[in-house]
Amino acid sequence: MLTIVHFSDIHLGQDHHGDGGARARGRAERVMAYLDALPGAPDAVLVTGDLADHGLPAEYREVAEALVSRHPVLFCPGNHDIRGPYREVLLGEGPADGPVNRLHRLPGADVLMLDSSVPGRHDGLLDEETLGWLDRTLAEGAPDRPALVAFHHPPVVLHLPYVDPIRQFGEERLAEVLGRHPRVRALLCGHAHTAAATTFAGLPLLVAPGVVSTVALPCEGGAEITYDQPPMVAFHVLDDTGRLTTHYRVVTSG
């Protein structure tokens, strides 16, 4: 059995009413303290993008400090991230222009982290390099080895007017690749700042809660982005039959 903790959108460096980013850093640290205090050990912690608010090297140094954990921490870029500083500070790599895609082999499953960011834009797209990498990497794994595919932007409408115009587009290309690889069990994403569950290409699409803020549905009224809700995390449990179950938890203390 594989257990993955999933959250998104910590936006370190976001200045909330002149606090210099203290609120965002405090909420991220609160989540990590909660996870480190768990009596058991999840197999990994997954953070699906928007690690930094402005993509600055100093923000990524904060990310590296805040996401320290006794559990393995995996992440991918979002639309607020900038590939150069992300690579240099978080990955220890030299400059490169291409997408940041990574394969993580966990006990019992592969996790493929994709870069859906488009430099200079807030909407998302999996470019041809990324889709080719996804296709090859899934083909290289054993057909009976489960895989989870993660990225920042959801490739569907979530009925959130604030988010839907900047979702992932060109999604039919992703669906075509996924159709060739039945070992994929689910898709995991962020960007929407809300816990949500839907489907894409016949697979579960599970949206992680945003840590820094929450995006409200139109029927909830008020501001589209709210800052008074506590952070949340998702626990994804993949059992030995390949069935994925998700539990959402509110982090009331850290």
matplotlib code that plots the C-alpha trace (Angstrom):
import matplotlib.pyplot as plt

x = [0.0, 1.3, 0.3, 1.1, 0.3, -0.6, -1.0, -0.3, 0.2, 2.3, 3.3, 6.3, 7.1, 3.5, 3.2, -0.2, -1.2, 2.5, 3.6, 6.6, 5.6, 5.4, 1.8, 2.6, 5.7, 3.9, 1.1, 3.5, 5.5, 2.3, 1.5, 4.9, 4.9, 1.6, 3.0, 6.2, 4.0, 2.1, 2.6, 3.1, 5.1, 3.6, 5.7, 6.0, 4.8, 3.7, 3.6, 2.1, 3.4, 3.4, 6.1, 7.3, 5.1, 7.4, 10.0, 12.8, 16.0, 15.4, 11.9, 13.3, 15.7, 12.7, 11.0, 14.0, 14.0, 10.2, 9.8, 12.4, 10.7, 11.4, 9.3, 10.5, 9.2, 8.5, 7.4, 6.8, 6.6, 3.5, 2.7, 4.2, 7.5, 10.4, 12.4, 15.9, 15.9, 13.7, 16.4, 19.3, 18.2, 15.9, 17.5, 21.1, 21.2, 22.5, 20.3, 18.1, 15.1, 13.1, 10.3, 11.2, 9.9, 10.8, 10.2, 10.1, 10.0, 8.2, 7.4, 4.7, 4.2, 5.8, 5.1, 5.6, 5.9, 5.2, 5.8, 2.6, 3.9, 4.2, 6.9, 5.3, 1.7, -0.7, -2.6, -1.0, 0.1, 2.0, 4.3, 5.5, 8.7, 6.8, 4.2, 6.9, 8.7, 5.5, 4.8, 8.3, 8.5, 5.2, 6.2, 9.5, 7.8, 6.3, 2.7, 1.5, 3.3, 0.9, 1.7, 0.4, 0.8, 1.1, 1.2, 0.1, -2.8, -6.1, -6.9, -10.7, -13.2, -13.8, -16.6, -14.4, -14.6, -11.3, -9.4, -11.1, -9.7, -6.1, -6.5, -4.4, -5.3, -4.5, -5.8, -6.9, -3.2, -2.7, -5.8, -4.3, -1.1, -2.9, -5.1, -2.0, -1.0, -3.5, -1.1, -1.9, -4.3, -4.9, -4.0, -3.0, -2.9, -3.1, -3.6, -7.3, -6.7, -9.5, -9.9, -11.8, -12.3, -13.5, -12.4, -10.3, -9.8, -11.6, -9.3, -9.7, -8.4, -7.7, -7.1, -5.0, -6.1, -4.1, -2.1, -1.8, -5.5, -8.9, -10.8, -14.6, -17.4, -19.9, -22.6, -20.5, -20.6, -18.1, -14.6, -13.3, -10.1, -10.4, -7.7, -9.6, -9.9, -7.3, -4.9, -5.7, -3.9, -5.0, -4.0, -4.0, -3.9, -3.1, -3.8, -2.4, -5.4, -4.6, -7.5, -6.9, -8.8, -8.4, -9.0, -8.9, -7.7, -7.9, -4.7, -5.8, -2.5, 1.2]
y = [0.0, 3.4, 6.6, 10.1, 13.4, 16.0, 19.8, 22.8, 26.5, 27.6, 30.8, 31.7, 35.3, 36.4, 39.7, 39.6, 43.1, 44.1, 41.2, 40.5, 36.9, 35.8, 34.5, 32.3, 31.0, 30.3, 28.4, 26.2, 25.5, 24.7, 22.0, 20.5, 20.4, 18.6, 16.0, 15.5, 14.9, 12.1, 8.8, 7.0, 7.7, 8.4, 7.3, 10.9, 14.4, 15.9, 19.7, 20.5, 23.9, 27.6, 27.1, 30.7, 33.7, 35.6, 33.0, 34.8, 32.9, 34.2, 32.7, 29.3, 29.4, 29.8, 26.9, 24.7, 25.6, 25.3, 22.0, 20.1, 16.9, 13.5, 12.3, 12.5, 15.8, 15.8, 18.9, 20.4, 24.0, 26.1, 29.3, 31.5, 29.6, 30.5, 27.6, 29.2, 30.0, 26.9, 24.7, 26.5, 26.7, 23.7, 21.2, 22.3, 22.4, 24.8, 27.0, 25.4, 26.6, 23.4, 22.0, 20.5, 16.9, 14.2, 10.5, 9.3, 5.5, 5.0, 1.6, 0.1, 3.0, 5.5, 9.2, 11.3, 15.1, 17.2, 20.9, 22.5, 26.0, 28.3, 31.0, 34.5, 33.1, 32.0, 29.4, 26.0, 23.6, 20.4, 21.0, 18.5, 17.8, 17.0, 14.8, 12.9, 12.4, 11.2, 8.8, 7.3, 7.1, 5.4, 2.9, 2.1, 1.0, -2.5, -2.7, -3.9, -1.2, 1.6, 5.2, 8.5, 11.6, 15.0, 18.6, 22.1, 23.1, 21.1, 20.1, 20.5, 23.2, 23.2, 25.8, 28.4, 31.7, 32.8, 29.6, 28.2, 30.9, 29.9, 26.1, 23.7, 23.8, 21.4, 18.7, 16.4, 15.7, 14.6, 12.4, 10.7, 9.8, 8.5, 6.3, 4.3, 3.6, 1.8, 1.6, 5.2, 5.2, 8.9, 12.5, 14.9, 18.7, 22.0, 25.6, 25.8, 26.6, 24.2, 20.5, 19.0, 15.7, 15.0, 12.9, 13.3, 10.8, 8.2, 8.6, 10.3, 13.9, 15.0, 18.6, 19.4, 22.2, 25.4, 26.2, 30.0, 30.7, 29.2, 29.9, 30.0, 28.8, 31.4, 30.0, 30.6, 34.3, 36.9, 37.3, 34.8, 34.3, 33.9, 34.0, 33.0, 29.2, 26.9, 25.0, 21.4, 18.4, 15.3, 11.7, 9.5, 5.8, 3.3, -0.2, -3.5, -3.9, -0.5, 1.3, 4.8, 6.4, 10.0, 11.5, 15.3, 16.8, 20.3, 21.4, 23.2, 23.3, 22.4]
z = [0.0, -1.0, 0.8, -0.6, 1.0, -1.5, -1.3, -3.5, -4.0, -1.0, -2.8, -0.5, -0.8, -1.1, 0.7, 2.5, 3.7, 4.1, 6.2, 4.0, 3.2, 6.9, 6.5, 3.5, 5.2, 8.5, 6.8, 4.8, 8.0, 9.8, 7.2, 7.4, 11.2, 11.0, 8.6, 10.6, 13.7, 12.1, 14.1, 10.8, 7.7, 4.3, 1.4, 0.0, 0.2, -3.2, -3.8, -7.2, -8.0, -7.2, -4.7, -5.0, -5.6, -7.9, -8.8, -7.1, -5.9, -2.3, -2.4, -3.5, -0.6, 1.6, -0.1, 0.5, 4.2, 4.6, 2.9, 4.9, 6.2, 7.5, 4.5, 0.9, -0.7, -4.4, -6.4, -9.8, -11.1, -11.4, -13.2, -10.5, -10.6, -12.9, -14.3, -14.0, -10.3, -9.6, -11.2, -9.7, -6.1, -5.6, -8.0, -7.9, -11.7, -14.3, -16.4, -19.0, -20.9, -21.2, -19.0, -15.6, -15.7, -13.2, -12.6, -8.9, -8.3, -5.0, -3.4, -5.6, -8.0, -10.3, -9.8, -12.9, -12.2, -15.3, -15.9, -17.2, -16.9, -19.9, -19.3, -19.0, -18.8, -16.1, -18.1, -18.7, -21.5, -21.7, -24.5, -27.1, -25.2, -22.0, -23.7, -25.5, -22.2, -20.5, -23.3, -23.3, -19.5, -19.1, -21.9, -20.2, -17.0, -16.4, -17.7, -14.3, -12.3, -11.3, -12.2, -11.0, -13.2, -11.5, -12.8, -11.7, -14.0, -14.1, -17.7, -17.1, -16.2, -12.4, -12.5, -10.8, -12.7, -11.2, -12.3, -15.4, -17.9, -16.8, -16.6, -18.8, -22.5, -25.3, -23.0, -25.9, -26.5, -22.9, -23.2, -26.3, -24.5, -21.4, -23.6, -24.6, -21.0, -18.8, -15.9, -15.0, -12.1, -11.5, -12.2, -9.4, -9.8, -7.9, -9.1, -8.2, -4.5, -3.5, -2.8, -5.7, -7.4, -10.9, -13.9, -17.0, -19.9, -17.8, -14.8, -11.4, -11.4, -7.9, -7.1, -4.1, -1.6, -1.8, 1.3, 1.0, 0.2, -0.9, -4.1, -3.5, -5.7, -7.0, -4.8, -1.7, -2.4, -1.2, -2.5, -5.0, -3.0, 0.7, 3.3, 6.4, 5.7, 7.3, 5.0, 4.0, 2.6, 0.7, 1.6, -1.5, -0.7, -3.5, -2.4, -3.7, -6.2, -7.8, -6.3, -5.2, -2.2, -1.2, 2.2, 2.8, 6.2, 7.6, 9.3, 12.4, 14.1, 13.4]

ax = plt.figure().add_subplot(projection="3d")
ax.plot(x, y, z, "-o")
ax.set_aspect("equal")
plt.show()
